[in-house]
C-alpha cells in the first residue's frame, strides 16, 4: 500500500473561494465544515483530505487536478532553470521550495518568470548594441596559427612575418603561456 501524500492547497483554495465570491463562512456552509477549518486549510495549517477534495470538486464542479496542483510541473521546471543562472549562484534554493512556490503562488511564479525573461532579453539587446573592437587603420587581420605544435616551438618574444616559419633557436618550453604578436 502506497503512503498517503498530504496535500496542502491553501493559496489555491483561497483563490477559488475569492473567484467564486464566497466568504469562508459561505464555503464552510457549502462543504458542511466549520469556517475555522476552511481558514486552517487556506493557511496550509491542515492538509486537504481526499474526502474534502471530492466534496470541493462535487460542490463547485471542479477538476480535482486544479486543486491537487498536478499541472504546475512545467512552471516548476522553468523556475528551476531560471534559478540556475549565475546571478542566483549564492542563494541556496532547494527544489522543494521552488515546487512549493509554483504550487502555492502561481501568480508570483509567473511574475518572476516574466521578469527574468525581460531581464535576459535586455541583456542580449545590450550585448548586440555594444561597440565591437576595431583594428587600427592600415593593420591587417591576425593570421590564424596553422599548427599549435609549430607555435609552441617558437622562442619567447619572437615575431614572424609568416605563420609557418620556425626560428632556428626554437624551444617548446619557452613558449608555454605566452602570446604571439604577428608582424605585419
C-alpha positions as CSV (number, residue, x, y, z in Angstrom):
1,X,0.0,0.0,0.0
2,X,1.4,3.4,-1.0
3,X,1.9,6.1,1.6
4,X,-0.7,8.7,1.6
5,X,0.5,12.0,0.2
6,X,-0.5,15.1,2.2
7,X,-2.0,17.8,0.0
8,X,-1.6,21.4,1.1
9,X,-3.6,23.7,-1.3
10,X,-4.1,26.8,0.8
11,X,-3.5,29.5,-1.7
12,X,-5.4,27.6,-4.4
13,X,-8.3,27.2,-2.1
14,X,-8.3,30.8,-1.2
15,X,-8.1,31.9,-4.8
16,X,-11.0,29.6,-5.7
17,X,-13.1,30.9,-2.8
18,X,-12.4,34.5,-3.9
19,X,-13.1,33.8,-7.5
20,X,-16.5,32.4,-6.5
21,X,-17.2,35.5,-4.4
22,X,-17.6,33.5,-1.2
23,X,-16.7,34.2,2.4
24,X,-15.0,31.5,4.5
25,X,-18.3,31.0,6.3
26,X,-20.2,30.6,3.0
27,X,-17.7,28.0,1.7
28,X,-17.8,26.2,5.1
29,X,-21.6,26.0,4.9
30,X,-21.4,24.6,1.3
31,X,-18.9,22.0,2.4
32,X,-20.5,21.2,5.8
33,X,-17.4,22.1,7.8
34,X,-16.6,24.9,10.2
35,X,-15.3,28.3,9.0
36,X,-12.2,27.8,11.2
37,X,-11.4,24.6,9.3
38,X,-11.6,26.4,6.0
39,X,-9.3,29.1,7.4
40,X,-6.8,26.4,8.5
41,X,-6.9,24.8,5.1
42,X,-6.3,28.2,3.4
43,X,-3.3,28.9,5.6
44,X,-1.8,25.4,4.9
45,X,-2.2,24.5,8.6
46,X,-4.1,21.4,7.7
47,X,-3.8,19.2,4.6
48,X,-6.7,18.7,2.3
49,X,-8.2,15.2,2.8
50,X,-9.3,13.1,-0.1
51,X,-12.9,13.3,1.2
52,X,-12.7,17.1,1.3
53,X,-11.1,17.2,-2.2
54,X,-14.0,15.2,-3.6
55,X,-16.5,17.4,-1.8
56,X,-14.9,20.5,-3.3
57,X,-15.0,19.0,-6.8
58,X,-18.6,18.0,-6.5
59,X,-19.9,21.2,-4.8
60,X,-18.1,23.6,-7.1
61,X,-17.9,21.5,-10.3
62,X,-14.1,21.5,-10.4
63,X,-11.4,19.4,-11.9
64,X,-9.6,17.9,-9.0
65,X,-6.2,18.4,-10.6
66,X,-6.6,22.2,-10.4
67,X,-6.6,21.9,-6.6
68,X,-4.2,19.0,-6.4
69,X,-1.5,21.0,-8.2
70,X,-0.6,18.4,-10.8
71,X,-0.4,21.0,-13.6
72,X,2.5,23.0,-12.1
73,X,5.4,20.8,-13.2
74,X,6.2,22.9,-16.3
75,X,6.3,26.1,-14.2
76,X,8.5,24.4,-11.6
77,X,10.9,23.2,-14.3
78,X,11.0,26.7,-15.9
79,X,11.6,28.4,-12.5
80,X,14.4,25.9,-11.6
81,X,16.1,26.6,-14.9
82,X,15.9,30.3,-14.3
83,X,17.4,29.9,-10.8
84,X,20.4,28.1,-12.3
85,X,21.5,31.5,-13.7
86,X,24.9,32.6,-12.2
87,X,23.1,35.7,-10.8
88,X,21.4,33.3,-8.2
89,X,24.5,31.2,-7.5
90,X,25.0,32.5,-4.0
91,X,21.3,31.7,-3.0
92,X,20.6,28.1,-1.8
93,X,17.1,27.3,-3.2
94,X,16.1,23.7,-2.8
95,X,13.9,22.1,-5.4
96,X,11.2,21.6,-2.7
97,X,10.9,25.3,-2.1
98,X,10.7,26.0,-5.8
99,X,7.9,23.4,-6.1
100,X,6.1,24.9,-3.2
101,X,6.4,28.4,-4.7
102,X,5.0,27.4,-8.0
103,X,2.2,25.3,-6.5
104,X,1.1,27.8,-3.8
105,X,1.8,31.0,-5.6
106,X,1.4,30.6,-9.4
107,X,0.9,34.3,-9.9
108,X,4.2,35.2,-8.2
109,X,5.9,32.4,-10.2
110,X,4.6,33.8,-13.5
111,X,5.7,37.3,-12.5
112,X,9.2,36.1,-11.6
113,X,9.4,34.2,-14.9
114,X,8.3,37.2,-16.9
115,X,10.7,39.5,-15.1
116,X,13.6,37.2,-15.7
117,X,12.7,36.8,-19.4
118,X,12.6,40.6,-19.8
119,X,15.9,40.9,-18.0
120,X,17.6,38.3,-20.3
121,X,16.1,40.0,-23.4
122,X,17.5,43.3,-22.3
123,X,20.9,41.8,-21.6
124,X,21.0,40.3,-25.1
125,X,19.9,43.6,-26.6
126,X,22.7,45.4,-24.7
127,X,25.2,42.9,-25.9
128,X,24.0,43.4,-29.5
129,X,24.4,47.2,-29.1
130,X,27.8,47.1,-27.5
131,X,30.6,48.5,-29.7
132,X,32.7,45.9,-31.5
133,X,36.5,46.1,-31.1
134,X,38.1,47.6,-34.2
135,X,41.6,47.3,-35.7
136,X,43.8,50.3,-36.1
137,X,43.7,51.8,-39.6
138,X,46.1,50.0,-42.0
139,X,46.6,47.0,-39.8
140,X,45.8,43.6,-41.3
141,X,43.9,40.9,-39.5
142,X,45.9,38.5,-37.4
143,X,46.6,35.4,-39.5
144,X,45.5,32.1,-37.9
145,X,48.0,29.8,-36.4
146,X,48.3,26.9,-38.8
147,X,49.8,24.5,-36.2
148,X,49.7,24.7,-32.5
149,X,52.8,22.5,-32.2
150,X,54.6,24.9,-34.5
151,X,53.6,27.9,-32.4
152,X,54.7,26.1,-29.2
153,X,58.2,25.6,-30.7
154,X,58.9,29.4,-31.2
155,X,61.0,31.2,-28.6
156,X,59.5,33.8,-26.3
157,X,59.1,37.2,-27.9
158,X,59.8,36.1,-31.5
159,X,58.0,37.8,-34.3
160,X,57.5,36.4,-37.7
161,X,56.2,37.6,-41.0
162,X,54.7,34.2,-42.0
163,X,52.9,31.9,-39.5
164,X,54.7,28.8,-40.8
165,X,58.3,30.0,-40.3
166,X,60.2,28.5,-37.3
167,X,63.2,30.3,-35.8
168,X,66.3,28.2,-35.6
169,X,66.6,28.6,-31.8
170,X,63.1,27.3,-31.1
171,X,62.5,25.8,-27.7
172,X,59.0,24.4,-26.9
173,X,59.3,25.2,-23.2
174,X,60.0,28.9,-23.9
175,X,56.5,29.4,-25.4
176,X,54.2,28.0,-22.8
177,X,51.7,30.6,-21.5
178,X,52.8,33.4,-23.8
179,X,51.1,35.4,-26.5
180,X,52.5,35.8,-30.0
181,X,52.2,39.1,-31.9
182,X,52.4,38.8,-35.6
183,X,54.4,41.2,-37.6
184,X,52.6,43.0,-40.4
